[in-house]
Amino acid sequence: MIEINKQANGLLSIYFTAGYPQIDSTIEIAAALEKAGADFLEIGFPYSDPVADGPTIQHSSEVALKNGMTLNVLFDQLKELRNRVSIPVFLMGYVNPVIQFGVENFCKACKEVGVNGTIIPDLPMYEYEDLYQGIFEENNVSNVFLVTPQTSSERVKKIDSLSTSFIYLLSSNATTGTKLDVQEQSESYFKRIKDMDLRNPLIIGFGIHNRDTFGKATQYANGAIVGTAFVKLLAEENYLEKIPDFISAIKG
């Protein structure tokens, strides 16, 4: 299994929605991102009611669904993943499609195509622990949990004990696409989590969109995730050609 290195700093993860802008663009985008210098990827599987997503990613999900993207289609596409991509890859989405697909079928499919883990924001931690942890572990699929400014230290420690790849540190309780505003309150939250000296790497998401916000986030965490800003790029012409400049503008 490819792992996120806890000693690493300045890691950049990119999120994009499978099936957007075209139904068959998933692998091409993933390969281009690795070549440009992304450290790991989050491929979103679209859902009709993406409650945690801002308007840009909501729109990409709508387009992807209209294009015909489903979990079956995605896993069929991902059979080519490890022929083209060597960095860690996580699937991100909502629990409803996973339940409909079947949790065991989903985890087995992830293992077969080389997906390292999942990020399912609306999967309750207790439900994962009571019902699904064994299935995930049997298939060597890591489930990533989210921490917010309101998450208690006790819960953060519990999340750390259940995690095997990284902890997703939300910069705020807002939806995706909001601007990262590292003020005193945010800084104390980031510092509180960092000072807990958890065993898993910390990756900050929501609001990272340029070199400045990436730099601020990586003062407190091992890396950061860019989603909305990249999905906006995918709406432009010749987006594949623009990916190297996009990555270098953030990472330097």
C-alpha positions in Angstrom: 0.0 0.0 0.0 1.2 3.5 -0.9 1.3 5.6 2.3 1.3 9.3 3.1 4.6 10.0 4.9 4.2 11.6 8.3 7.7 13.1 8.1 6.9 14.8 4.7 6.0 18.5 4.5 4.5 20.6 1.8 2.4 17.8 0.3 -0.1 18.8 -2.3 -3.3 16.9 -2.9 -5.7 17.7 -5.8 -9.4 16.9 -5.8 -11.4 16.5 -9.0 -14.7 15.0 -9.9 -14.7 11.7 -11.9 -16.6 12.2 -15.2 -16.0 15.9 -15.3 -15.7 17.7 -17.7 -16.0 14.6 -19.9 -17.1 11.1 -18.9 -13.7 9.6 -19.9 -11.4 12.3 -18.6 -10.7 10.8 -15.2 -7.5 8.9 -15.9 -6.0 11.5 -18.2 -6.4 14.2 -15.5 -5.0 11.9 -12.8 -1.9 11.1 -14.9 -1.4 14.8 -15.8 -1.6 15.8 -12.1 1.1 13.2 -11.1 3.4 14.3 -13.9 3.0 18.0 -12.9 4.0 17.3 -9.3 0.8 16.5 -7.2 1.7 14.2 -4.3 -1.6 12.4 -4.0 -5.1 12.6 -5.5 -8.7 12.7 -4.4 -11.1 11.5 -7.1 -14.7 12.5 -6.3 -17.6 10.2 -7.2 -20.6 12.4 -7.9 -23.8 12.4 -5.9 -27.0 14.2 -6.5 -27.1 15.9 -3.1 -23.5 16.9 -2.3 -24.2 18.8 0.9 -20.6 19.7 1.9 -19.7 21.0 -1.5 -19.8 24.6 -2.7 -21.4 25.6 -6.0 -18.3 24.8 -8.2 -18.0 21.2 -7.1 -21.8 20.8 -7.0 -21.9 21.8 -10.6 -19.1 19.4 -11.5 -21.1 16.6 -9.9 -24.2 17.5 -11.8 -22.3 17.5 -15.1 -20.6 14.2 -14.3 -24.0 12.5 -13.5 -25.5 13.8 -16.7 -22.4 12.5 -18.5 -23.3 9.0 -17.1 -20.8 8.7 -14.3 -21.6 6.0 -11.8 -19.4 3.9 -9.4 -19.6 1.0 -11.9 -18.3 3.3 -14.7 -15.6 4.7 -12.4 -14.3 1.4 -11.2 -14.2 0.2 -14.9 -12.1 3.3 -15.8 -9.9 2.8 -12.7 -8.7 -0.6 -14.0 -6.2 1.6 -16.0 -5.2 3.6 -12.9 -2.0 1.9 -11.9 -0.8 1.6 -15.4 -0.7 5.4 -15.5 -0.5 6.7 -11.9 1.8 5.7 -9.0 1.0 8.3 -6.3 -1.7 7.6 -3.6 -5.3 7.9 -4.8 -8.3 8.3 -2.5 -12.0 8.2 -3.6 -14.1 10.9 -2.0 -17.9 11.0 -1.9 -21.0 10.4 0.1 -22.1 7.3 1.9 -25.4 6.8 0.0 -23.8 5.6 -3.3 -21.4 3.3 -1.4 -24.3 1.7 0.5 -26.2 1.2 -2.7 -23.1 -0.3 -4.3 -22.5 -2.5 -1.3 -19.7 -1.6 1.2 -18.0 -4.9 0.7 -18.2 -4.7 -3.1 -17.0 -1.1 -2.9 -13.9 -2.0 -0.8 -13.1 -5.0 -3.0 -13.3 -2.9 -6.1 -11.0 -0.3 -4.5 -8.5 -3.0 -3.7 -8.7 -4.4 -7.2 -7.9 -1.1 -9.0 -5.3 0.1 -6.5 -7.2 2.8 -4.7 -5.6 3.5 -1.3 -8.5 4.8 0.6 -11.7 6.7 0.9 -13.0 10.0 2.2 -16.7 9.7 3.1 -17.7 12.8 5.1 -21.2 11.6 6.1 -20.1 8.2 7.2 -20.4 8.3 11.1 -17.3 7.2 12.9 -19.3 4.8 15.2 -21.0 3.3 12.2 -17.6 2.7 10.5 -16.2 1.2 13.6 -19.2 -1.0 14.4 -20.1 -2.2 10.9 -17.4 -1.6 8.3 -14.0 -1.3 9.8 -13.2 -5.0 9.3 -14.3 -4.9 5.6 -12.0 -1.9 5.0 -9.1 -3.4 6.7 -9.5 -6.8 4.9 -9.2 -5.0 1.6 -6.3 -2.7 2.8 -8.5 0.4 2.2 -7.9 3.3 4.5 -10.9 5.4 5.6 -10.1 9.1 6.2 -12.0 11.0 8.9 -12.6 14.7 9.0 -11.8 17.0 11.9 -13.4 20.5 12.2 -12.6 23.4 14.6 -15.4 22.1 16.9 -14.0 18.5 17.1 -13.1 17.7 20.7 -9.6 16.5 21.5 -11.0 13.2 22.7 -12.7 12.6 19.4 -9.5 13.7 17.5 -7.6 11.0 19.4 -10.2 8.4 18.6 -10.0 9.4 14.9 -6.3 9.1 15.0 -6.6 5.6 16.5 -8.9 4.5 13.6 -6.9 6.2 10.8 -4.2 4.5 8.8 -3.3 7.2 6.1 -4.0 10.8 7.1 -6.4 13.0 9.0 -8.4 15.5 6.9 -8.3 18.8 8.8 -11.1 21.1 7.7 -10.1 24.7 7.8 -13.7 25.7 8.8 -17.2 24.4 9.0 -18.1 26.0 5.7 -18.6 24.3 2.3 -15.8 23.7 -0.1 -14.7 26.7 -2.2 -14.7 29.2 0.7 -11.5 31.2 1.2 -9.0 30.1 3.8 -8.8 32.9 6.4 -5.9 32.0 8.7 -6.7 34.4 11.6 -6.1 34.0 15.3 -9.0 31.6 15.8 -8.0 29.3 12.9 -4.3 29.4 13.9 -5.1 28.3 17.5 -7.2 25.4 16.1 -4.5 24.3 13.7 -1.9 24.6 16.5 -4.1 22.7 18.9 -4.3 19.7 16.6 -0.6 19.9 15.6 0.5 20.0 19.2 -1.4 16.8 19.9 1.4 15.0 18.1 -0.9 12.5 16.4 0.5 9.4 14.8 -1.1 10.2 11.4 -0.2 13.0 9.0 -2.4 16.1 9.0 -3.7 17.4 5.7 -5.7 20.7 5.6 -8.6 21.1 3.1 -11.3 23.7 2.2 -10.2 27.2 1.1 -6.7 26.3 -0.3 -6.5 27.9 -3.7 -3.0 29.5 -4.3 0.6 29.6 -3.1 -0.3 31.9 -0.2 -3.0 29.8 1.3 -1.1 26.6 0.6 1.9 28.0 2.5 -0.2 29.1 5.4 -1.8 25.7 5.7 1.5 23.8 5.5 2.9 25.7 8.5 0.5 23.6 10.6 0.1 20.4 8.6 2.0 18.0 6.4 0.1 19.1 3.3 -3.0 20.7 1.9 -5.8 19.9 -0.6 -6.9 22.0 -3.5 -10.3 21.3 -4.9 -12.5 24.1 -6.1 -9.7 26.1 -7.8 -8.7 23.0 -9.8 -12.2 22.1 -10.8 -12.6 25.6 -12.1 -9.6 25.1 -14.3 -11.2 22.0 -15.8 -14.0 24.2 -17.2 -11.4 25.9 -19.4 -10.3 24.9 -22.9 -7.1 22.9 -23.1 -7.2 22.2 -19.4 -4.7 19.4 -19.6 -2.0 21.7 -21.0 -2.6 24.1 -18.1 -2.2 21.6 -15.3 1.7 22.0 -15.0 1.4 25.8 -14.5 -1.4 25.3 -12.1 0.6 23.0 -9.8 3.8 25.0 -10.0 1.9 28.2 -9.1 0.8 26.5 -5.8 3.9 24.5 -4.9 6.6 26.8 -6.4 
